[in-house]
Amino acid sequence: MKKNSISFRYYLITDRKASDKRSLLETVELACKAGVRAVQLREKDMTDESLVALGKQIRSITNEYNARLFVNRRADIAQLLNADGVHSPENGIPSMAIKRSWPELTVGASIHSEKAAKRAEEDGADFLLFGPVYYTVSKAKYGEPQGVDRLKEVAEKSSVPVFAVGGITPEKTASCLQAGAFGLAGISAIMKAGNVGQQVHSFKKHLGKL
C-alpha cells in the first residue's frame, strides 16, 4: 500500500456538541498535547463567519503541537485558514476538482462502499475514511455497521491509506489493523472521553504511533 504523504495514524473529527464536560477548543488542545497529529474541523451547522473564527483558533492549536488541520467540505475556508487539507464526503466535490483549484491541499474522502472507494482513489484522494465499521450514533444515518470484513475488502484493494471510522474504541484497534486499516478516525471516543489524555495514550498504545 502506498503511504504517500499520510503519516498520522489517528484522525480526530470535531463535534462541539459531543461533550458537556469541556469546550471544543479545550478538547482539541488536550488531544493534540497528548499526541494527536491530525484534526478535521467538522462543524457543519456553523455560519461561514463562525467557522472561520473557530478554525483560526484550532489552527493556532494544531500549529503549536505540530498537528495537521483539515476542514470538512470547504476547500476555500481550508485555504483561508492555511490548513493542510480538506475532507470531502462521499457525495462532495471530487478530489480531482479540489486539487485542480487548490493543488497544495491534501484531500481525504469519506466512502461507504468498494465502488465509492475506487472512484475516490481514481479522483486523486490521498486517503480514505471507510465506515461505519461499528455502530455509532453519529454514523447511524449511513445505515447498518459495515463490519471489519467489508473494511478488509476495501483496504486490500486500495493503494492509498484507509482509515476505519465509526464506533472505534482503543479495544477495537487491533481488529481494524488486522483488516488492513492504516489508521483510525473518530469523534466520540476522544470528544466524549472523561480523560482525553488517557484516551489518546490508549489509542497510541494500540496503534504504535499517532
MARRO-612999 format. One record per residue: z negated, y negated, x negated of N, C-alpha, C, CB in turn; residue in one letter. Coordinates in pm, whole numbers, padded with zeros to 5 digits, always signed. Glycine has a CB too. Layout:
ZYXZYXZYXZYXA ...
This chain:
+00000+00120-00084+00000+00000+00000+00000-00125-00087-00123-00001+00095M +00088-00216-00062+00094-00342-00135-00022-00431-00090+00230-00413-00112K -00101-00479-00185-00216-00561-00152-00181-00709-00143-00324-00540-00255K -00065-00749-00195-00020-00889-00206-00134-00983-00243+00045-00934-00075N -00146-01093-00174-00245-01194-00213-00380-01175-00144-00191-01332-00183S -00396-01068-00071-00519-01048+00006-00621-00972-00077-00489-00972+00137I -00725-01042-00117-00829-00979-00199-00960-00963-00122-00853-01059-00325S -00979-01040-00015-01102-01028+00062-01101-00901+00146-01122-01151+00152F -01219-00850+00173-01229-00724+00248-01298-00741+00383-01304-00621+00167R -01368-00853+00401-01427-00881+00532-01377-01016+00582-01584-00880+00525Y -01328-01018+00705-01265-01135+00766-01351-01179+00884-01118-01103+00811Y -01429-01285+00865-01521-01332+00969-01448-01423+01067-01640-01407+00906L -01457-01391+01195-01391-01469+01301-01499-01545+01377-01308-01376+01397I -01479-01675+01395-01584-01756+01457-01584-01751+01609-01570-01899+01412T -01701-01772+01664-01720-01791+01808-01852-01867+01823-01723-01652+01886D -01842-01996+01850-01962-02080+01855-02053-02044+01972-01924-02225+01864R -02002-01963+02068-02083-01923+02183-02149-01786+02165-01996-01922+02307K -02125-01725+02050-02172-01588+02030-02321-01579+02003-02098-01525+01915A -02380-01685+01950-02521-01678+01914-02599-01796+01970-02538-01672+01763S -02715-01766+02024-02803-01873+02069-02916-01893+01968-02860-01841+02210D -02906-01826+01855-03009-01836+01751-02982-01949+01654-03018-01705+01676K -02852-01975+01628-02812-02072+01527-02687-02145+01571-02790-02003+01391R -02658-02255+01504-02531-02323+01526-02421-02245+01455-02537-02472+01476S -02298-02268+01495-02185-02202+01431-02180-02235+01282-02053-02243+01499L -02199-02363+01249-02193-02405+01109-02300-02336+01025-02207-02556+01098L -02418-02321+01082-02526-02255+01010-02491-02110+00982-02657-02263+01088E -02434-02043+01083-02396-01903+01067-02288-01887+00962-02349-01845+01200T -02186-01972+00968-02077-01965+00870-02130-01988+00729-01967-02068+00904V -02219-02086+00714-02272-02113+00580-02357-01997+00529-02355-02242+00581E -02439-01939+00615-02520-01825+00574-02432-01707+00534-02615-01783+00688L -02323-01686+00610-02232-01575+00580-02160-01596+00448-02129-01559+00694A -02109-01717+00427-02037-01747+00303-02131-01743+00182-01969-01884+00312C -02251-01793+00202-02351-01791+00094-02384-01647+00055-02479-01866+00138K -02383-01557+00154-02414-01416+00128-02296-01340+00071-02460-01349+00256A -02176-01402+00072-02063-01337+00007-01934-01324+00086-02103-01205-00032G -01932-01361+00214-01808-01352+00292-01704-01444+00228-01833-01391+00441V -01582-01395+00212-01479-01469+00141-01359-01512+00227-01430-01386+00027R -01368-01488+00357-01259-01532+00445-01313-01558+00585-01145-01426+00450A -01279-01673+00640-01326-01714+00772-01208-01760+00856-01432-01827+00761V -01201-01710+00978-01097-01758+01072-01164-01849+01176-01024-01637+01142Q -01116-01971+01185-01164-02065+01287-01091-02033+01417-01140-02215+01243L -01166-01977+01513-01106-01931+01638-01188-01984+01756-01097-01775+01642R -01169-02112+01784-01239-02175+01897-01131-02224+01992-01334-02294+01850E -01079-02131+02073-00957-02156+02150-00970-02258+02262-00909-02028+02207K -01093-02288+02303-01110-02378+02416-01142-02522+02373-01219-02327+02507D -01134-02551+02246-01166-02685+02199-01044-02776+02202-01224-02679+02057M -01067-02905+02219-00957-03002+02210-00913-03011+02065-01001-03143+02265T -00794-03061+02042-00744-03074+01906-00839-03158+01821-00604-03137+01906D -00886-03267+01878-00975-03357+01804-01103-03287+01762-01007-03481+01888E -01162-03213+01856-01286-03142+01826-01263-03028+01727-01348-03087+01954S -01150-02961+01740-01119-02850+01650-01100-02901+01507-00992-02776+01696L -01033-03013+01493-01014-03072+01360-01148-03114+01300-00918-03193+01367V -01232-03177+01381-01363-03221+01333-01447-03102+01287-01438-03299+01444A -01448-02995+01367-01523-02875+01330-01460-02810+01206-01526-02774+01447L -01327-02808+01206-01255-02747+01094-01285-02814+00962-01107-02751+01120G -01299-02944+00963-01332-03017+00839-01468-02975+00785-01329-03169+00864K -01562-02954+00876-01696-02912+00834-01693-02770+00779-01794-02921+00952Q -01617-02682+00845-01607-02544+00796-01529-02538+00666-01541-02455+00902I -01428-02621+00652-01351-02626+00527-01442-02667+00411-01233-02724+00539R -01534-02759+00438-01628-02802+00335-01717-02686+00292-01714-02919+00387S -01760-02605+00389-01845-02490+00359-01766-02385+00280-01901-02428+00489I -01646-02353+00325-01567-02250+00256-01530-02294+00115-01440-02217+00336T -01505-02422+00097-01476-02472-00038-01597-02454-00128-01434-02620-00033N -01714-02486-00075-01837-02477-00155-01863-02336-00204-01957-02526-00074E -01832-02237-00119-01862-02099-00154-01737-02019-00194-01930-02031-00037Y -01628-02089-00222-01505-02025-00268-01453-01919-00170-01529-01960-00404N -01455-01955-00042-01403-01866+00063-01274-01924+00119-01508-01847+00176A -01191-01841+00175-01064-01884+00232-01081-01916+00380-00955-01775+00212R -01007-02015+00425-01014-02057+00565-00880-02037+00634-01059-02204+00576L -00884-01970+00750-00766-01950+00834-00792-02017+00968-00734-01798+00852F -00688-02068+01031-00701-02130+01162-00620-02048+01262-00652-02279+01160V -00684-02014+01373-00615-01936+01476-00502-02017+01540-00715-01890+01583N -00384-01961+01543-00265-02015+01609-00207-02142+01547-00297-02043+01750R -00291-02237+01510-00247-02372+01481-00215-02396+01333-00351-02469+01525R -00091-02371+01296-00049-02395+01158-00054-02543+01124+00092-02342+01135A -00027-02629+01222-00032-02773+01196-00173-02818+01161+00019-02851+01318D -00272-02765+01232-00410-02800+01202-00454-02735+01071-00504-02756+01318I -00405-02615+01044-00437-02549+00917-00390-02636+00800-00371-02409+00910A -00271-02690+00811-00219-02776+00704-00300-02905+00694-00071-02809+00729Q -00336-02961+00807-00415-03084+00809-00550-03064+00741-00435-03132+00953L -00609-02946+00760-00740-02915+00702-00730-02867+00558-00810-02811+00786L -00606-02853+00510-00584-02792+00379-00643-02652+00375-00646-02880+00267N -00625-02581+00486-00673-02443+00497-00581-02352+00418-00681-02398+00646A -00624-02228+00401-00546-02133+00324-00441-02061+00406-00637-02033+00262D -00464-02054+00539-00369-01979+00618-00387-02000+00766-00379-01835+00587G -00306-01928+00840-00308-01935+00986-00309-01792+01038-00186-02015+01043V -00372-01772+01154-00374-01640+01214-00296-01644+01346-00519-01591+01238H -00200-01553+01358-00114-01551+01477-00147-01433+01567+00033-01546+01435S -00174-01457+01696-00196-01346+01788-00065-01270+01810-00253-01397+01925P -00073-01154+01871+00045-01070+01886+00159-01142+01958+00009-00944+01962E +00126-01226+02054+00229-01299+02129+00249-01441+02077+00192-01304+02276N +00200-01467+01956+00209-01601+01898+00338-01624+01823+00093-01625+01807G +00342-01736+01750+00460-01771+01671+00478-01667+01561+00445-01914+01610I +00600-01614+01542+00624-01515+01437+00591-01570+01299+00770-01468+01442P +00545-01482+01213+00509-01522+01077+00624-01589+01004+00462-01402+00998S +00744-01539+01026+00861-01594+00960+00880-01742+00995+00985-01515+00997M +00859-01775+01121+00876-01913+01166+00766-02002+01106+00872-01921+01321A +00645-01949+01096+00536-02025+01036+00567-02054+00890+00401-01949+01049I +00610-01952+00818+00636-01968+00676+00757-02057+00648+00656-01834+00612K +00847-02063+00742+00963-02149+00725+00921-02295+00723+01067-02124+00836R +00825-02329+00808+00777-02468+00815+00659-02495+00724+00740-02501+00957S +00576-02392+00703+00456-02409+00620+00451-02296+00517+00326-02411+00708W +00539-02299+00418+00550-02187+00323+00426-02162+00239+00664-02212+00231P +00337-02262+00231+00218-02245+00148+00107-02167+00219+00165-02380+00107E +00122-02143+00350+00017-02076+00426+00028-01924+00421+00021-02123+00570L -00086-01859+00404-00093-01714+00419-00104-01685+00568-00215-01653+00339T -00036-01582+00615-00032-01554+00759-00089-01416+00792+00112-01564+00811V -00189-01417+00879-00243-01293+00932-00192-01276+01074-00399-01291+00928G -00177-01153+01120-00124-01130+01255-00205-01022+01326+00024-01090+01249A -00246-01050+01448-00315-00950+01530-00211-00860+01595-00405-01018+01636S -00237-00732+01593-00144-00636+01655-00227-00530+01727-00048-00570+01548I -00164-00471+01831-00236-00371+01911-00156-00242+01928-00270-00430+02048H -00048-00228+01849+00034-00107+01858+00114-00091+01730+00128-00113+01982S +00169+00028+01709+00254+00053+01592+00379-00033+01598+00292+00202+01582E +00435-00048+01716+00556-00128+01732+00530-00273+01693+00607-00120+01877K +00419-00327+01739+00384-00465+01706+00355-00479+01557+00262-00511+01789A +00295-00378+01497+00265-00381+01354+00394-00387+01273+00182-00258+01313A +00489-00306+01311+00618-00305+01241+00688-00439+01254+00708-00193+01295K +00686-00495+01374+00751-00624+01397+00685-00734+01316+00747-00658+01546R +00552-00736+01316+00480-00840+01243+00505-00830+01093+00330-00831+01271A +00509-00708+01043+00534-00690+00900+00675-00734+00863+00514-00543+00861E +00772-00699+00946+00911-00740+00921+00926-00892+00929+01004-00673+01022E +00840-00955+01010+00844-01101+01024+00777-01172+00906+00776-01142+01153D +00712-01096+00819+00654-01156+00700+00504-01176+00700+00716-01283+00677G +00432-01111+00793+00285-01125+00793+00228-01071+00663+00223-01049+00914A +00127-01140+00611+00064-01100+00485-00043-00994+00506+00004-01220+00415D -00102-00992+00625-00198-00888+00659-00206-00876+00811-00339-00918+00598F -00258-00762+00857-00263-00732+00999-00406-00705+01044-00173-00612+01032L -00435-00744+01168-00561-00706+01232-00527-00609+01344-00639-00832+01287L -00577-00486+01333-00549-00387+01436-00674-00355+01516-00492-00259+01374F -00658-00353+01648-00772-00317+01731-00744-00338+01879-00893-00396+01691G -00846-00328+01960-00984-00297+01920-01001-00150+01884-01081-00334+02032P -01062-00125+01772-01085+00014+01730-01196+00076+01813-01120+00021+01580V -01304+00000+01830-01417+00044+01914-01435-00057+02027-01548+00058+01829Y -01516-00021+02123-01537-00114+02235-01615-00236+02191-01612-00043+02349Y -01569-00351+02238-01642-00475+02218-01605-00570+02331-01611-00539+02079T -01701-00646+02379-01677-00735+02493-01565-00834+02464-01805-00811+02527V -01562-00889+02343-01462-00992+02310-01319-00939+02311-01492-01051+02175S -01302-00807+02296-01167-00750+02295-01138-00665+02419-01149-00665+02171K -01229-00665+02516-01214-00579+02633-01086-00608+02712-01334-00595+02724A -01042-00734+02712-00922-00770+02788-00795-00707+02731-00906-00920+02791K -00804-00658+02607-00687-00596+02546-00675-00448+02581-00691-00613+02396Y -00769-00398+02660-00761-00259+02702-00866-00171+02637-00626-00206+02674G -00848-00042+02656-00943+00056+02602-00940+00056+02449-00910+00196+02655E -01050+00094+02386-01053+00103+02240-00942+00196+02190-01190+00154+02192P -00882+00160+02078-00770+00237+02023-00818+00358+01943-00684+00148+01934Q -00934+00345+01880-00987+00456+01804-00934+00462+01661-00957+00584+01874G -01002+00541+01577-00964+00549+01436-00834+00626+01414-01075+00613+01356V -00797+00714+01504-00672+00789+01487-00552+00695+01498-00661+00901+01592D -00556+00604+01592-00448+00505+01605-00448+00410+01486-00462+00426+01736R -00567+00374+01440-00579+00290+01321-00511+00359+01202-00728+00259+01289L -00535+00486+01187-00476+00561+01077-00324+00562+01086-00529+00705+01077K -00271+00579+01205-00125+00582+01224-00062+00450+01180-00090+00611+01370E -00127+00339+01217-00076+00207+01180-00090+00183+01030-00148+00097+01258V -00207+00215+00975-00233+00189+00833-00140+00270+00743-00378+00222+00800A -00112+00394+00782-00027+00480+00699+00115+00427+00690-00026+00621+00754E +00160+00357+00793+00299+00310+00796+00315+00165+00750+00353+00323+00935K +00204+00102+00719+00209-00039+00681+00207-00057+00530+00092-00115+00743S +00284-00154+00480+00284-00184+00337+00203-00310+00308+00427-00201+00287S +00140-00367+00412+00050-00481+00392-00090-00440+00437+00101-00608+00471V -00193-00508+00391-00330-00469+00427-00354-00473+00579-00429-00561+00358P -00423-00372+00627-00458-00363+00768-00611-00372+00780-00404-00230+00832V -00657-00465+00864-00800-00482+00888-00835-00425+01025-00840-00632+00879F -00941-00348+01031-00989-00293+01158-01076-00397+01227-01068-00161+01136A -01054-00417+01357-01133-00515+01432-01172-00455+01567-01053-00647+01452V -01285-00499+01618-01328-00452+01750-01446-00357+01742-01214-00383+01820G -01567-00410+01762-01685-00326+01764-01723-00269+01629-01665-00215+01859G -01681-00334+01520-01706-00282+01386-01846-00320+01338-01600-00334+01288I -01925-00221+01307-02058-00241+01250-02058-00182+01109-02169-00174+01339T -02157-00214+01027-02162-00155+00893-02155-00003+00896-02288-00200+00821P -02219+00057+00995-02223+00203+01003-02087+00265+01034-02322+00246+01108E -01995+00186+01088-01862+00238+01122-01758+00209+01013-01815+00176+01254K -01804+00145+00906-01714+00108+00798-01645+00229+00736-01789+00033+00691T -01720+00333+00705-01664+00450+00637-01551+00512+00717-01773+00554+00612A -01568+00524+00848-01464+00584+00932-01337+00502+00929-01513+00598+01076S -01351+00369+00928-01233+00282+00925-01162+00289+00790-01273+00137+00954C -01239+00293+00683-01179+00302+00550-01111+00437+00531-01285+00282+00441L -01172+00543+00580-01112+00676+00570-00982+00684+00649-01210+00783+00620Q -00971+00602+00753-00849+00599+00834-00740+00514+00768-00880+00545+00974A -00774+00447+00659-00673+00370+00586-00685+00219+00595-00543+00408+00634G -00789+00171+00664-00807+00026+00673-00835-00031+00535-00921-00009+00771A -00776-00146+00504-00803-00216+00379-00936-00289+00387-00689-00314+00346F -00967-00338+00509-01089-00413+00528-01129-00417+00674-01073-00553+00475G -01228-00502+00703-01282-00513+00837-01279-00657+00883-01425-00457+00844L -01276-00676+01014-01282-00811+01071-01374-00806+01192-01140-00863+01111A -01436-00919+01223-01523-00918+01339-01585-01051+01372-01628-00819+01321G -01641-01057+01492-01711-01175+01541-01860-01143+01554-01652-01222+01678I -01891-01058+01649-02030-01035+01691-02121-00980+01583-02031-00942+01805S -02070-00889+01499-02157-00822+01403-02231-00922+01314-02076-00727+01317A -02165-01031+01281-02230-01133+01198-02274-01252+01281-02135-01179+01088I -02192-01296+01375-02227-01412+01456-02356-01391+01536-02112-01445+01552M -02378-01269+01582-02497-01241+01663-02613-01181+01583-02460-01146+01775K -02591-01162+01454-02693-01096+01372-02822-01177+01366-02640-01073+01231A -02934-01106+01373-03062-01173+01360-03080-01229+01219-03175-01078+01394G -03036-01150+01121-03042-01191+00981-02901-01182+00924-03143-01103+00900N -02833-01295+00915-02694-01296+00872-02678-01244+00730-02637-01437+00881V -02761-01292+00639-02750-01248+00500-02766-01098+00486-02854-01318+00416G -02862-01043+00557-02887-00898+00552-02767-00821+00607-03013-00863+00631Q -02708-00871+00715-02593-00803+00774-02472-00808+00681-02558-00865+00910Q -02449-00922+00620-02338-00936+00526-02358-00840+00408-02326-01082+00476V -02476-00833+00356-02502-00743+00243-02485-00597+00283-02644-00766+00189H -02513-00566+00409-02492-00430+00457-02344-00396+00460-02553-00412+00597S -02262-00491+00505-02117-00469+00502-02068-00454+00359-02042-00585+00572F -02121-00537+00269-02081-00530+00128-02115-00394+00068-02149-00642+00048K -02233-00341+00103-02275-00211+00052-02176-00102+00094-02416-00176+00103K -02129-00110+00218-02037-00009+00270-01893-00031+00223-02042-00007+00422H -01854-00157+00203-01717-00189+00162-01698-00182+00011-01678-00327+00211L -01805-00206-00063-01794-00212-00208-01782-00355-00256-01674-00130-00255G -01705-00437-00183-01690-00579-00212-01649-00650-00084-01585-00604-00326K -01672-00780-00081-01635-00859+00036-01511-00942+00010-01750-00949+00077L 
